[in-house]
């Protein structure tokens, strides 16, 4: 889903990990330079003491992990394959089985590929020369099926291409589709990609968004059956689209088809026959809650829809809707902020107000739905929350909040099964659960 805008109104400007430490060091240098000025000594010492007190008041594990990523970022030159990577450098983690994982990680402001073969306890550099010159905040996403991987979401001067690897990320080739690839979903060797052949700013007719399909793991592509969606050329770089693919025949596409000067108009496109035919249904993300939307599913008909508003200072009003019939009828399940009329049954812990979902976070990273009753919500800068009653109430995870997950940087939550999951946050680290209840840090031995 192309919800890849950095939030510009956050007055807190939280900078975790290496950035916090670098800030502290710069403050210390400034204080030492002004020690001979009596007035400056007093004021600067107060500020310095406050900043150091805040830094060391945080959990000791967070301090040591932040130091690890800071030291890692000081390394100059290319990163050799096999070089150990601190878990605090990870920004997007995925596991292809309980032991083997891949991740996008950061070295300074440049993204690289890391891998793990022990369930995430240790990580090594796999490839520090990823295509597209990826950087922090580029909105890039990865998906791996075995040794075959897909990388997309980074915009370049010639589009936003899809890159494919068949040797576990060692080398990549550009897929002959696009030039804009909005979202990708792979089920074994069967891959779908939402694309547009129309270039941004191109004059003339509206641009068609289509589905390209590969049945050989991304080697060759064919244009799939018709997909009824067109957009203005100016909307191509900004078009918010998310693909939720349940099986090789059942899939949903969430999109905002508004023109530049119109209000958002969110819709679900649904197929039950592998893309041969499509049906379109409106979704209730509208008005103040029409700024962003995310969709997730636990089965072919059970859909969860998260609607987001404008946000500021670390908080965002949110709504959660549920559909049990594949998007035809939606029911408000939980809401918070903006004076939204609550659902008929109000439980003690509704959706969290803190943290950001769409449009301030890349799709697929915030909401992990495991069943019709159990789901995890990880809003950017908002900590991790779990629901066991179908989304009516959400409980925070105290251990993760204490570790600083509600004030970190880029990250994601991912599950391999109903009980086996991982959560990462740049500058904070990587944590794991094997029972869906308790979480423990990895990579700190």
C-alpha positions in Angstrom: 0.0 0.0 0.0 1.5 3.3 -1.0 1.1 5.1 2.3 4.7 6.2 2.3 4.6 9.8 3.6 6.7 10.8 6.5 4.6 12.7 9.1 5.4 16.4 8.8 3.4 17.7 11.8 4.9 15.8 14.6 6.1 18.4 17.1 7.9 15.8 19.2 10.5 15.0 16.5 11.5 11.8 18.2 14.9 10.5 17.0 15.8 7.1 18.4 19.0 5.1 18.6 22.0 6.6 16.9 20.4 10.0 16.4 19.7 10.4 20.2 23.3 9.5 21.0 24.7 11.8 18.4 22.5 14.6 19.7 23.8 14.0 23.3 27.4 14.0 22.1 26.9 17.3 20.2 25.4 18.8 23.3 28.4 17.6 25.4 30.8 19.2 22.9 28.9 22.5 23.1 29.1 22.5 26.8 32.8 21.9 27.0 33.4 24.7 24.5 31.5 27.2 26.7 32.8 26.2 30.1 34.8 29.4 30.5 31.7 31.6 30.2 30.1 31.7 33.7 26.6 32.4 32.5 26.7 29.7 29.8 28.2 27.3 32.3 25.1 27.5 34.4 22.5 27.2 31.7 24.3 24.6 29.6 25.0 22.4 32.6 21.3 22.3 33.5 20.4 21.3 29.9 23.1 18.8 29.8 22.1 17.2 33.1 18.5 17.0 32.0 19.4 15.3 28.7 21.7 12.8 30.3 19.2 12.1 33.0 16.5 11.4 30.4 18.8 9.2 28.4 19.9 7.0 31.4 16.4 7.0 32.9 15.4 4.8 29.9 15.7 1.0 30.4 19.4 -0.1 30.5 18.8 -2.6 27.6 17.7 0.3 25.3 20.8 2.3 26.2 23.2 -0.6 25.3 21.3 -1.5 22.1 21.3 2.2 21.0 25.1 2.1 21.5 25.3 -1.0 19.4 23.6 0.6 16.4 25.6 3.8 16.9 28.9 1.9 16.8 27.7 0.0 13.7 26.9 3.2 11.9 30.4 4.5 12.6 31.8 1.7 10.4 33.0 3.2 7.0 33.0 1.7 3.6 31.2 -1.4 2.2 29.7 -3.9 4.6 31.2 -7.3 3.9 28.9 -10.3 3.6 28.6 -12.1 6.9 29.4 -9.0 9.0 27.3 -9.2 12.3 24.4 -6.7 12.4 22.9 -5.4 15.6 19.2 -6.0 16.0 18.8 -2.3 16.6 19.6 -1.7 12.9 16.6 -3.7 11.6 13.6 -1.8 10.2 11.5 -4.5 8.3 11.7 -8.2 9.4 10.2 -11.3 7.8 10.6 -15.0 8.5 10.2 -17.6 5.9 10.2 -20.3 8.6 10.7 -20.2 12.4 14.5 -20.1 11.9 15.3 -18.3 8.7 14.6 -14.6 8.5 15.5 -11.7 6.2 15.3 -8.0 7.0 15.8 -4.6 5.6 18.3 -2.8 7.9 20.0 0.6 8.0 23.7 1.5 8.0 23.6 5.3 8.5 20.9 6.4 6.0 21.4 3.5 3.5 19.3 0.3 3.5 20.8 -3.1 3.1 19.7 -6.8 3.4 20.4 -8.8 6.5 19.6 -12.5 7.2 19.3 -14.8 10.2 19.4 -18.6 10.5 18.7 -18.9 14.3 15.3 -17.4 14.7 16.5 -13.8 14.8 19.0 -14.1 17.6 21.9 -13.1 15.4 22.0 -11.3 12.0 24.6 -10.9 9.3 24.9 -8.7 6.2 23.5 -10.5 3.1 23.8 -7.7 0.6 24.7 -4.0 1.1 24.3 -3.0 -2.5 20.6 -3.3 -3.0 19.1 -2.0 -6.2 17.6 1.5 -6.2 20.0 3.0 -3.7 17.5 2.5 -0.9 17.5 5.0 2.0 15.7 5.3 5.3 12.1 6.3 4.9 11.9 5.3 1.2 8.9 3.1 1.9 10.5 0.0 0.5 9.0 -3.4 1.3 10.3 -7.0 0.9 8.6 -10.4 0.6 10.5 -13.7 0.5 9.3 -17.2 -0.4 12.2 -19.5 0.2 15.2 -18.1 -1.6 13.1 -16.0 -4.0 12.5 -12.4 -2.9 10.7 -9.3 -4.0 11.7 -5.7 -3.3 9.5 -2.7 -4.2 8.2 0.7 -3.0 11.3 2.9 -3.6 10.6 5.7 -6.1 13.3 6.7 -8.6 13.5 9.1 -11.4 12.1 6.5 -13.8 9.3 5.1 -11.6 9.0 2.7 -8.7 10.1 -0.7 -10.0 10.0 -4.2 -8.7 13.2 -6.1 -8.1 13.5 -9.9 -7.9 16.1 -12.3 -6.5 16.3 -16.0 -6.8 19.5 -16.6 -4.7 18.4 -15.3 -1.3 19.1 -11.6 -2.0 22.7 -12.0 -3.3 21.8 -10.6 -6.8 18.7 -8.9 -8.1 17.1 -8.2 -11.5 14.4 -5.6 -12.4 11.1 -7.1 -13.3 9.9 -6.1 -16.8 6.7 -4.5 -15.5 5.7 -1.0 -14.4 7.3 1.5 -14.3 5.2 1.9 -11.1 4.7 -1.1 -8.9 2.3 -0.3 -6.0 2.1 -3.7 -4.1 3.2 -7.3 -4.5 1.9 -10.6 -3.1 3.5 -14.0 -3.6 2.0 -17.4 -2.9 4.7 -20.0 -3.6 5.7 -19.3 -7.3 2.5 -17.5 -8.1 3.0 -13.7 -7.8 0.7 -10.7 -8.4 1.9 -7.1 -8.8 -0.3 -4.0 -8.9 1.2 -1.8 -11.5 0.7 1.2 -13.8 2.4 1.7 -17.1 1.5 5.4 -17.1 4.3 7.7 -16.0 3.8 10.4 -13.4 2.9 13.7 -14.9 2.1 12.1 -18.3 -0.5 14.1 -20.3 -3.5 12.6 -21.9 -6.0 10.0 -20.8 -6.3 8.6 -17.3 -3.9 5.8 -16.4 -4.9 2.3 -15.9 -3.9 0.3 -12.9 -3.6 -3.4 -13.6 -2.4 -6.7 -12.2 0.6 -8.4 -13.7 1.0 -12.1 -12.9 4.0 -14.4 -12.7 3.7 -18.2 -12.2 7.5 -18.8 -12.2 8.6 -16.7 -9.2 9.0 -13.4 -11.0 11.0 -14.5 -14.0 8.3 -13.8 -16.6 5.1 -11.8 -16.4 1.8 -11.6 -18.2 -1.0 -9.1 -17.9 -3.8 -10.6 -15.8 -7.5 -10.3 -16.4 -9.1 -6.8 -16.4 -8.9 -4.7 -13.3 -11.3 -1.8 -13.2 -9.3 1.1 -11.8 -8.0 4.3 -13.5 -6.2 7.2 -11.9 -5.0 10.7 -12.9 -1.3 10.7 -14.0 -0.5 13.2 -11.3 -1.8 10.7 -8.7 0.6 7.9 -9.8 3.4 8.6 -7.2 0.8 9.1 -4.5 -1.8 6.5 -5.3 -2.7 4.6 -2.1 -3.2 1.0 -3.0 -3.0 -2.2 -0.9 -3.3 -5.8 -2.1 -4.6 -8.4 0.3 -4.3 -11.7 -1.3 -5.8 -14.7 0.6 -5.4 -17.5 -1.9 -4.5 -17.8 -5.6 -8.1 -17.2 -6.4 -9.3 -14.8 -3.6 -7.9 -11.3 -3.3 -8.8 -7.8 -2.3 -7.5 -4.4 -3.5 -8.0 -1.4 -1.2 -7.7 1.9 -3.0 -8.5 5.6 -2.9 -9.7 6.6 -6.4 -10.2 10.3 -5.7 -8.7 12.9 -8.1 -6.2 15.5 -6.7 -9.0 18.0 -6.0 -11.6 15.6 -4.7 -12.3 14.1 -1.3 -11.0 10.6 -0.7 -13.2 7.8 -2.0 -12.1 4.5 -0.6 -13.2 1.3 -2.2 -12.5 -2.5 -2.1 -12.1 -4.3 -5.3 -12.8 -8.1 -4.8 -12.1 -11.2 -6.9 -13.2 -14.7 -6.2 -11.9 -16.3 -9.4 -8.2 -15.4 -9.7 -8.8 -12.0 -11.2 -11.2 -13.1 -14.1 -13.9 -10.8 -12.7 -14.0 -8.1 -10.1 -16.7 -6.5 -7.8 -16.4 -3.1 -6.2 -17.7 -2.0 -2.8 -17.4 1.3 -0.9 -15.7 1.2 2.4 -16.5 3.5 5.4 -13.2 5.4 5.7 -14.6 8.9 5.1 -14.6 12.5 6.3 -12.0 13.1 9.0 -11.1 9.4 8.9 -10.6 9.3 5.2 -6.9 10.3 5.2 -5.7 6.7 5.2 -6.9 3.1 5.3 -5.4 -0.3 5.8 -7.0 -3.7 5.2 -6.1 -7.2 6.6 -7.8 -10.5 6.6 -7.9 -13.7 8.6 -9.9 -15.7 5.9 -11.5 -15.3 2.6 -14.4 -13.3 4.0 -13.2 -11.9 7.3 -11.8 -8.4 6.7 -10.5 -5.8 9.1 -10.3 -2.2 8.0 -8.3 0.5 9.8 -9.2 4.1 9.0 -6.8 7.0 10.0 -7.2 10.7 10.4 -4.7 13.6 10.2 -2.2 13.3 13.1 0.0 15.5 15.2 2.3 15.2 18.3 2.3 11.4 18.3 -1.4 10.9 18.3 -4.0 10.0 15.6 -7.7 9.3 15.7 -8.6 5.9 14.4 -11.5 3.7 13.5 -11.7 -0.1 13.0 -14.4 -1.7 10.9 -15.1 -5.4 10.4 -16.7 -7.3 7.5 -17.7 -11.0 7.6 -18.9 -11.1 4.0 -15.9 -10.0 2.0 -16.4 -6.2 2.2 -20.1 -5.9 1.3 -21.3 -4.8 4.8 -19.0 -3.1 7.4 -19.6 -2.7 11.1 -17.8 -0.2 13.4 -16.0 -2.2 16.0 -13.8 0.3 17.8 -12.9 4.0 17.5 -11.0 6.7 19.3 -10.6 10.4 19.0 -12.4 13.2 17.1 -15.6 12.7 19.0 -16.5 9.6 17.0 -19.8 8.0 18.1 -18.6 4.7 19.7 -19.9 1.3 18.8 -23.0 0.0 20.6 -20.8 -1.9 23.1 -18.0 0.2 24.6 -15.2 -1.8 26.3 -12.6 -0.3 28.6 -9.7 -0.3 26.1 -10.7 0.9 22.6 -8.2 1.7 19.8 -5.1 3.5 21.1 -4.9 7.2 20.3 -1.1 7.2 20.4 0.9 6.2 17.3 0.2 6.4 13.6 -1.3 4.1 11.0 -2.1 5.0 7.4 -1.3 7.3 5.7 1.9 7.8 7.8 3.1 4.2 7.7 3.7 1.7 5.0 0.9 -0.8 4.5 1.3 -4.4 5.9 3.4 -3.2 8.8 0.7 -2.1 11.3 -2.1 -4.7 11.5 -1.5 -8.4 11.8 -4.8 -10.4 11.9 -4.4 -14.0 13.0 -8.0 -15.1 13.4 -11.5 -13.7 13.6 -10.8 -12.9 17.3 -7.1 -12.3 17.6 -5.0 -9.4 16.0 -2.0 -7.3 16.8 -1.8 -3.5 16.2 1.6 -1.8 15.9 1.0 1.9 15.2 4.2 3.8 14.3 5.6 5.4 17.5 2.7 3.8 19.5 3.8 0.5 20.9 2.2 -2.9 20.4 -1.4 -3.8 21.2 -3.2 -7.1 21.2 -6.9 -7.8 20.8 -8.5 -11.2 21.6 -12.2 -10.1 21.2 -12.3 -9.3 17.5 -10.9 -5.8 17.8 -13.4 -4.4 20.4 -10.6 -3.8 23.0 -6.8 -3.6 22.8 -4.3 -4.2 25.5 -0.7 -2.8 25.4 2.3 -5.0 25.9 4.1 -3.5 29.0 7.5 -5.1 28.4 7.7 -3.6 24.9 6.5 -0.2 26.1 9.2 -0.2 28.8 11.8 -1.1 26.2 10.9 2.1 24.2 8.9 0.7 21.3 6.4 3.6 21.6 9.2 6.1 20.8 11.3 4.4 18.3 11.7 4.7 14.5 10.8 2.5 11.6 9.8 -1.1 12.3 7.2 -3.8 11.7 5.4 -6.7 13.4 5.2 -10.1 11.6 3.8 -13.5 12.5 4.7 -16.9 11.1 1.9 -18.6 13.0 -0.8 -17.7 15.6 1.8 -17.9 18.4 5.2 -17.2 16.7 5.9 -13.6 16.0 8.6 -10.9 15.8 8.6 -7.1 16.3 11.4 -4.7 15.4 12.0 -1.0 15.9 15.0 0.9 14.6 17.2 1.9 17.5 15.2 -0.3 20.0 15.8 -3.8 18.8 14.1 -7.1 17.9 11.8 -9.0 20.2 10.1 -12.5 19.8 7.1 -14.4 21.1 6.7 -18.1 20.9 3.4 -18.3 22.7 1.6 -15.1 21.6 1.7 -13.8 25.1 5.2 -13.1 26.4 7.9 -11.2 24.5 11.6 -11.5 24.9 14.5 -9.5 23.3 16.8 -11.1 20.7 20.4 -10.5 19.9 21.5 -9.2 23.4 23.5 -12.2 24.6 
